[in-house]
Amino acid sequence: MVAVSALLAGAPAVAAVSQPSDAQCGSAFEFIGPDPAVAARAKASGQPIYIVADSTEGTPGGEIRLRGQAAIVKGDRQLNADEVTFNRDSQAAVAVGAVVFGDSRMMLEGSSLEYNVDTDQGTIENASYALREKRARGRATRIIRRDSSRHTLEGAFYTTCPPGKRDWAVRSTRVDLDFDAGEGRARNVVLDFKGVPILYSPFFSFPLSDKRKSGFLAPSAGTGGKSGFELRTPYYLNLAPNYDATVTPHYMSDRGLMMEGLGRYLFSDFSGQIGGTYLPSDNKADRDRSLVAFSQSGALTPRWTHYLTFNRVSDDAYFEDFGNGIYDVSTSHLQRLASTSYNGDSWRVLGQVETYQTLYGSKPYRRLPQLMFNTSGFAPAGLSYTLDSEYAVYDHPDLVHGTRLDLYPSLSLPFERAAFRVEPRVGYRYTQYDLKQQLPGLDDKPSRALPILSLDSGLFFERDVDLWGVGALQTLEPRLFYLYVPKRDQDDIPLFDTGDTDFSFQSLFRTNRFSGPDRQGDANQVTAAITSRFLGASSGVEMFRASLGQVRYLRDRQVLLRSGPAIESNESAIVGELWARLTRALLARGDLEWDPDSGSTQRSVVGLYYRPQNGMLLNASYRMRRELPNLSAPGLTDSLEQVDVSGVIPLGRNWQLVGRSYYSLPDSQFVESFVGVGYESCCWGARVVTRRYVRRYDGRYDGDTTSSIMFELELKGLTNIGNKVENLLTEGVYGYSRDAYGF
């Protein structure tokens, strides 16, 4: 190879640079460009022209004819061909035979090229092209390069499928590419899928980078059980780098035209979104239907944060008619909350107001407002302290309401060594009320004051064991917890936000068996519990954990949510937890509550989760809860018994089967079930899911269900056509993520 010195002596050789290959598809093409060192030196010296060829020949007219692996390089542009005629005066080049032209944005291959190196303009015939950032390619009868940013393609097609495959393509009589604007515009567009035209448009625009741009998104269509034929045509508005909006006309043949909107914003200190829907004069309900949803969170200062949310629907049946699944139809209350908090080094202040829109069920109290102060730290002589305090105004149109002041300071003296720990704690709880609409004969300013004493202790043993040839460390961790709280009469105190809690292993060590401060349970009890773990000897990774515990009551429990006889049992249910990694791919979890008085299981949760390395995901769980015979407030907690099976199963290299079955045994009712198949390749994917779920839940499943079929076609690098199914899979299949399973 001879370096031509007519333009610049000592020009270095030119190298081809390949784009890194995609793991699944491979590189769509080999990108041609100058050696990075050549481009850097050229830019530093004012972008001179480098010429390389096997042989050269000068002509009297000032032209240079380059033959055999001829190349011309200027900056990030490179021209390769079998033969190039270059005019030094006009900077014009004519290339024939295996022509390749590339720069940092695009590569072109064709039969012939006319190109001016100085003006960076040219025309290539019968060309193939490839876009670097989009990893897309295509062909055109002619490509006109107007400058480094703008190109015109005539008689072109565009696809992201690799060479040799054309599963989908966009055909157009003319395509204009503007890389600076990040946009492509096409005229007389036909979208082909598997050789079949599926869409035509006289005009179409598409992005040339990952930057957002305004325009229509892919429409979606389907048939709903109560709305008839549905069609959505979303339009995206890229209003600014930090905020945007989407407006979606939603046509329903049985109801009319609903307008949907969503706006998002992002600033340095806060972000949020506001959305809504409006359907004037619903043809089936004969009234206007609407939804408003707003949320925002952020930091006013590094320590001062805030959160806002507001939700409203026009009527109680909105989610029943327009909800997207069991999570929507189970919504009983819509929250409106304004909250702000300040975090000090060892303290926190929180203030909030909270109300709800009630769709069904009883109306909760409104907090107008609620102020909380919490602090903790260390005191002299090894003591540690905590203070939990609250002042709240509770409002309700029909029930007793008023203010509540709750103060709960405590001191503890923790003592800990490698093999044991002991922590005595003494606390004092004072709660004062000022009530309105109090029931006749009851105090309208009741108060409660009582000490809370506890002693928490534990031992820690460990030993080396051999588990089927694997070295492990086994621990044995017994724990005793004593709690004393004297009885105080609390029948005059209303229930603003307090109820029974689920009995679990963690609740064995709580100082209050109720969920809020309106009741402080009396106690004289001892909790005995034990935990054992198996840890990897070298890695320290937990392989197995089992815990078991029970409370022994030294006196009857007399404080209840509502007036009634004392609870006379001497012992609590036995509760246990289990976590085990049975194999590298199989995980088991379980929770159990067994009542020795009735000899029956009151609550259990058992789950198996299988995740091998081949892309499979299988989940199976069983949940059961029964009402205890001596609950403080019978009837407040419903029994349930449910089976939930879900998973993703690969069917060969590209196909997957996905499904979920969520069944309520007491109701003999499928709460939600779906099954679908999906295909995923490097340039397109398709999913079809058939789904069925209950239409309404108000404490029981009423048997009324709705069915739908969801279909989505994804043309990678272009658009999605149909219904989005990713949210359904993320919510319905435990452990699913698009990145991991690609459905």
N, C-alpha and C positions, 0 to 999 in steps of 0.2 A: 504494500500500500504506500502511495506517494503523497506526502503532504504538500499542497500547492502553496508556494510562498509569494504569489503575486499580490495577495491582499495582506497577509500577515505571516511573517517568517516564523517557522518553528511551531506551527499549530499542532496541538496534541491530537491524538486519535479520539474517535467518538465511540461511546459505548451505549448499549441498549439497557434500559432499566426496567425490570419487571415489577408489576403490581403484586403485592402479597396475595396468595391464593385464598379463596373462600374455602372454609373447611368442608362444606358439603358439595359445592358446585365447581370449585376450581375457579381460576381466573377466567373472566370472559374474553380476555385478550392479553397479549404482551404489550405493555405500554412502551413506546419508544421515546426516548428523550436523551439529551446530552448527559455526559458524565457530570455529576454534581460539581466536581472540581472545575471542570471546563466552564460551566454556567457561572460559577462564582467569580472566576477570573475575568470572564467576559463582561459581567455586570460591573465589576470594579474598574475596568478599563474603558467604560463607555460602550459596551456591547459591540466589539468588533465582529467581523464575519470570519468564521473558520470554514475552510473547504478541505475535504479529504476525498481521495479517489485512488483507484488502482493505477489509472493512467489519465493524462490530461493532454489537451491539444488546443492551442491558441489559433484564432482566426484573425484576418486583417481587420474585421469590423469591431474588434475589441471584445469578442466573445471567447469564453473558455468552455470547451466541451469536456465533460467529466465522464469517464466510463469505468464500470466495474466497481460496485459497492460505493457509489458516489454519495457524498453527504455534504450538506451545507448547514452550519449551525450559527445561530445568532441568539444570544440570551437563552431563554428556555425553549426556543423553537428549533426544531431539527427536521430537515428534509433528507430522506433516503430514497434512492432510485437506482435502477440499472444504468441509466444514462441521464445526465442533466446538462443543459446548455444554459450558461450563465453570462449575462451581459454586465460587465463591471460599471458601465456608465449609467445605465437605467436601473440597475439592480434587479432586473427581471430574470426569472428562471423558468425554463420549460423542462419538465421531467416526464420520462416515459419508462414503462417497464417496472412492475413491482414498486409502485410509488407509495411511500409511507411518509406522512407528515404528522408531527405531534408537538404539543406544548403542554403546559401544566394543567390544562383543562380538558383537552380533547385530542383524540388521535384519529387520523384519516388514512384510509388505504384506497387506492384507485388505480385506473389504467393510465391516466395522464393528469398532469397538473400544470397550470399556469399560475405563477406566483411572483409577487414583487416583494423582495426582502425588505426594502426600505419602508414601503407603505403598509406592509403586513396585510396585503389583500391578494386574493387569488380564487381560482375555480378549479375543482377537481371533478372528473367525470367517473361515472359508474363506481361510486365510492361506498365503502363500509366505514362506519364511524363508531367511536366509543367515547363515553363520557366518564371521566375519572371519578368524580365525587359521587355520582349516582350509580356507578357500576352498571351502566346501561349501554346498549349498542343498537345498531340498526344499519340499514342501507338506504341509499338515495341515488337517483339517476344523475343528480348534479348537486354539489355543495358549493355554495358561494361564501367565501370568507371575507366579510366586510371589514373587520378589524379583529383584534384579539378577543373581544367580548361578543361580537355579533356575527351570527352565521344564518344563512338561509338554505334550507334543504328542500329540494324539489323531488316529488315522487318518492316519498320516504316512508319507512316504517321504523318503529321504536319498540324495544323490549328489554327486559332485564334478564331474560333467559340466556344461558351460555351458548356459545357457538355449537351448531348442530341441533339445537332445540329451538322451537318457535311455538311454544304452547300458547302464548298470547302475544299479540302485537297490536300496536296502534298504527293504522295506515292513514296517510294524509297526502293531499296534493301539494301542500306547502307547509313547512314548519320554520318558524323564526325563533332562534335561540338567542337570548340575551343573558350572558353569564353575570354581568354586573348587577342586573336587576334580579337575577336568580329565577328567571321565568322563561318558559317556552310557550309559544302560541302556535296552534295548528288550525288549519282550515279544511273543511270537508273530511271530517274524521270518521273512520270506521274502526271499531274495536272488534278484533277477531279473538275467539277463544277456541283452541283446538281446530282451527281452520273454519269456524262457523262465525259469521258476523252476528254480534249480540247487541251492538249499540252503534247508533249514528248520531253525529252532531255536526252542524255547520261550523261550529267554532269550539275550540277546547284549549284550555291553558293548564299547565302543569309546572311543578317546581323543578329547578335544576340543582337544588341543594336542599339541605335540611332546614333552611329558613322557612318561616311561615309566610303564607300569602293568602290574600282574600280570594274567595271564589266558592263555587258550589262544591260540596262534598258529595260522595256517592249516595244516591237515594236508596231507601229500603222500603220493601213492600211485604205484605202478608195479610193473613185473614185471622181476625180475632173472634172469640166466641160471642161477645156482646157489642162489638163495634163494626162488624162487617169487614169489608176490604179496607186496608189501611195503607197509606203511602206517605212517606216522609222524604222531604227534599231539603236537607240542611244547607245553609249558606254561611260560610265562615268569614268573619271580618277581622283582619289583622290591623287593628286600630293604631297600635303603638308597640314598641318592643316590650313594654311591661303590662299591657292590657289588651284584651281581645273579646270577641263576642261571637256567638253562634245563634242564628235565627232559623227556626225550622217550621215551615208550614206542615201540619200533620192532618191529612185528609182521612176521614172515617166515613164510609158510605152510609152507615146507619145513624151517625150522630152529627156530622158536619165537619167544618174546618176549625181545627184548634191551632193556635199559634203558640210555639214554644220558644223560649229564649234562655240563654245562659251567658253571663258576662263574668270574666275573670280579670283580676288585677294583682300585680306583684310589685311592691315597693321595697326599699331596703329594710324597713322596720316592720312592715305588716303586709298581709296578703289576704285575699278573700274572694268570694264569688257570690253572685246573685242570679237567681233563675226564677222562671215562672212559666205558667201556661194559662191560656184563656180560650174558652170555647163558648161563644155566644149562642144562647138558645139551643142547648143540646136537644136534638130531635127526639131522643128516647126519654130523657128525663124532663124535658120541657122547662129548663131553667139554665141560667148561665153557670158554667163550671170553671174553676180556676185553682191555681196553686201558686204560692210564693214561698221561696226558700232562700235564705241569706245566711252567710257565715263569714266571720273575719277573725283573725288572730294575729298577734304581733307583740312587739316590745316597744313601749314608749321610751324606756331607757334600758340598759343591760339588765337591771334588776326588776323593772316594772313592766309587767305583761298584761295583756287583756285578751278577752275572747267574747265574741258576740254571735248570737244565732237567733233567727226568727223564722218560724214556719207556720204556714196557714193554708188550709184548703177551704173551698167554698161550702162543702157539705160532708156529712159523715160517711157517705158512700163513695167518695172520690177514689180512694185506693182500691175499693172493691171493683170499680169500673175501669180504672186506668192503671192500677198497680202492675208491677212487672214480676211479681213472685210472692212467695210466702212471707218474705221479710216486709214487704209493703202491706199486704193484707192483714198482717198481725199487728200493725201499728194502732195503738189505742189512744196515745197522747202525742201531741206535737209540741216540742219545747220552744220557749222563748226565753233567752238567757242573756244577761249582760254581766260579765264578770271581769274583775281586775284584781291583781295581786302584786305585792311587793315582797321580795325575798332579801332579807338581811343575811348576815353571816351565820347566825344561829336562830333566826326567827323569821316568821312569815305572817303577813297580813293579807286577808282576802275579803273582798266585798262583792256582793252580787245581788241581782234581782232576778227572779225566776217565776214565770207563769207557764201555763199550758193551754192548748186547745184540746178539749176532750172529744174524741170521736165515739167511744163507747166505754162503759164502765163508770166507776165513781170518779168524781172530780177531785184531784189532789189539791192540797193547800198551795197558795201562792206565797213566795218569800218576797217581802217588800219592806226593807231589804234583809239581807243576811250578812253579818260582819263576823269574821273569825280571826283570832290571833293565836299563833302557836309558837312556842319556843322550847329549846332544850339545850343543855350544856352540862358543864362540870362545875361542881362547887368544892369548897375546901374539904379536907379530910377524906378524899376519894369519893365523895358523893356525886351523884348526877341528878339533874332535875329536869322535869318537863312541865309545861303548862299548856293545856288545851282550853280555849275559851271561845264563847260564841254569844252574840246577841242577834236575835232575829225577830222580825215581825211577820206573823203568819195570818193570812187573810183567806176567808172562805165566805161565800154568799149565804150558805145554809147552816153551817156548823159553828160551834164555839171557836173563837179565834182570839188572837192577841199577841203579846210579846213573850219572849223567853230569853232569859239570861242563864248561861251555863258556864260554870268555872270548875276546872278540874286540874289542880296542881298536884304534883307527886314528887317524892324523893326516893332514890334507891342507892344502895351501896353494893355495887357489883364486885365480886371477888372471883378471880379466874386463874387457873393453872392449867398445865398441859392435859391433866387427866380428869379435872373436875371444874365445876363452876357453881357459885351460889349467888343469888341476887334477891335480897329482901327489898320490898318496896312498900311505902306507905303513901296513900293519896287521900284527898278530901274533895268530895264533889258537892257543890252547892248549885241548886237550880231554882230560879224564881220566875213566876208567871204573873202577868197582868191580863186578865181575860175579859172578853165581851161575849154576850149571849150564852153565858155559862148556864148549865142545867140548874133548875130550881133546887135549892137545898145544898148546893155545892159551893165551896169557897171560890170566889172569883180572883183571888190573889194567892193561890197555893204556892208553897215552897217545899224544897226537900234538901236536907243536908245530912251527909253520912260519910264515915271513913271507909276506905277501901284498902285492905291489907293483903299482901301476897308474898309468897316465898317460892322462888323458882330455883331448881337445882338440877344438876345433871352430871353424869359420869361419862368418860370416854375411854373405851378399850379398843385395841387393835391387835391384829396378828396377821402374819403371812400365811397364805394358803395357796394350794395348787388346784386350779380348776381345769381338769381335763388337759393338763400339760401347759396351762397358761398361768403364769405367776400373777397373784392378786393380793390386795390388802383388804382384809375384812375388818369392819368396825362394828362395835356394839355400843349403843348410846342410850342407856336408860335415863329417864327424866321423871322427876316428881314436881308437882306444882300444887301449892296450897293457896286457896282463896277464901277470904272472909269478908263478907259485906253484911252488915246488920239489916234487918227488915225495917222499912219505912212505909207507912200507908201512902199510896199514890193514886187512890181511886178518884181524887178530885182533879187529877191532871189529865188533860185531853191527849190524844195521839195525833200530833202534827205530822211527824215523819218517821215514826218508830213502828217496828214490827218484829216478828220472829225471824231468826236467821237460820239458814240451813246448817244442820249439825255436821261438822266435818272434823278432820284431824286437827286443822289449824284452830278451830273454835274451842278445843279442849283447854287452850291457854289464854282465852279471852277473859277480861275482867267483867264483862257484861254479856249476858246471853241474848240481849235485845240489840236491834240494829241502830237505835237512836237514843238520844238522851231523855226522851219522855218517860222512859222506864229504866231504872237501875235495879237489876235483879239482885235479890238477896242471895247469900251464898255462905255455906260452911262446908267446904268440899275439898277433896284431894284428887288430883289427876295423876294417874300412873300411865306412862307411855314408854315405848321402846322403839328405836330405829336401828336398822342394820344396813350397811352398805358394802358393796364390793367394788374396789377401785383397781384399775390397772396398775401393776407394780411399777412399771417404768413410765407410763404415760400419765398416770393419775386420773384418767378418764373414768367416770362413774359408769359401771356396767349393770348394777342392780341396786335397788333401794326398796326396803319394805318397812312400814311403820304401823304400829298398833297401839291403841290407847283406849282408856275408859275413865269416867269420872265416878268417884264414890261420894255420895251425898251423905253428910253427917247430920242433916236435918231436912225437913220438908221445905220445898220452895213455895213461898206464899205470895210473892209479887208476880202478878199476871198482867197480861195486856188489858183484860177486862175482869170485872169481879167474878169470882168463882172459887170453888174449893181448892185447897192447896194440892200441889203435886207431891204424892207420898212415896214415890219410888226411891229406893236406896241406891240405885246405880243407873248410870246412863247407858245408852246403847254403846256397843263396842264399834269403834270406827277404825278403819285401816286404809292404807294407801300402798300401792305397788307400782313400781316402775322398773322395767327390765328390758335390756337390749339382748334379745335371745340370740340373734345372729347379727352380722354386720348390716343386714337389710331389714330385719324384723324387730319391731319395737312393740312392747305391750305395756298398757297402763290400766290401772284399776282403782276404784274407790268403793268402799263398802261401809254400810251402817247396818248392824245387826242388833235387834232388840232382844235381850235375854228374857224379858217378861213374857212377850208373846211368842218367842222362839222363831221369829220370822225376820227376813231381811226387809228393812224399811227404805233403804236407798242403795243403789249400786250403779256404777258406771264402769263398763269394761270395754276396752278398745284394743284392736290389733292394727298395726300400720306397717305395710310391707313396701319397701322401696329398694329393689335391686338396681344394678347398674345399667340394665338394658332399657331404661325409660319407662318401666312399669311402675304403677302406683295403685295400691289396693288398701282400702280402709274398711274396717267393719267395727261397729260400736253398738252397744246396748245400754240404754239408760232407763232406770226405773226409780220411781219415788212414790211412796205411799204415805197417806196421812197417819200420823201417830194417834193412838186412842186418847192420849192425855195432853193434846196440844193446848196452849194457853188460849188460843182463839180458833176453835174448830171451824173448818169451812173456808178459811182464808187461803189455804194452799191446796191446789188441785193435785190429785194423783196423776201420774203419767207413766207410760211404759212405751218406749220407742226403740225401733231398730233402724239403723242408718248404715247403708252399704254404698260405697262409691269407689271409683277408680278410673285409671287410664291404662289401657292395654295396647301395646304396639302390635300391629298386624303387618308384619313384614317391615321393610325399610322405610316406607313413606306413609303407611296407613296406621290409624289409631282408632280404637274404640273407647268411648267415654260414657260413663253413666252414673246415676245415683238413684237409690230407692230409699225413701225416708217414710217409715210406716208407723202409725199410732195404733198400738194393740187394743187399748180400751175402746177407741172409736171405730176400730176395724176400717181404717181409712188411710190411704196413701196421702200424706201431707204434701209431698212433692216427689216426683219421679221424672227422670229424663234419661234418654239414651241417644247417642249420636255417633257418627263416624266422621273422621277427618282425614284429609290428605295434605301432606306438607312436602313441598320440594323447594329448590333454591329460588324459583321465580314465581311460584304461585301456590296457593293453598285453598282448600275448600272444606267447609264444615256444614253438616246438617244435623240438627238436634230436634227430636220430638219430645214435648214436655207437657206435663200435667200437674196442676197444683190446686189446692183449695182456694176458693174465692173469698172466703171470709173466716175470720177467727175471732171470737169474742169470749174466750175462756174454754170453748169446746169447738171442735171442727164439725160444721153443720152438714157435711156431706156434699155440698155444692162445689163442683170443681170446674175448671176451665182448661182447655187444651190448646196447644199451639205448635207450630212447626217453624223452626228458626233455620235459616240458610244464609251462609256467608261465603262469598267468593273474594279472595284476596289476591290481587295482582300486585306483586311486590314491587315497590318503587313507583306505583301509579295510584291505586285506589282500592277501597273495599266496597263490594256491592252486596247488599243484603243486610241482615241483622247481625249486630255484634253479639257474639256468644261468649266472649272472654269473661265478662262480669259474672255470667251464670256459672261458669266453671270455677272461677275463683271463690265465689261464695258457697257453691254446692259441693265441691270436692276438696276435702281437707288436704292441705299440703300442695295444692296445684299452683303452679306459676307458669306463665307463658314462656319465660326464658328457659325453664327446666324441661318442660314437656312439649312446647311448641304446637299445641293443638289449635 
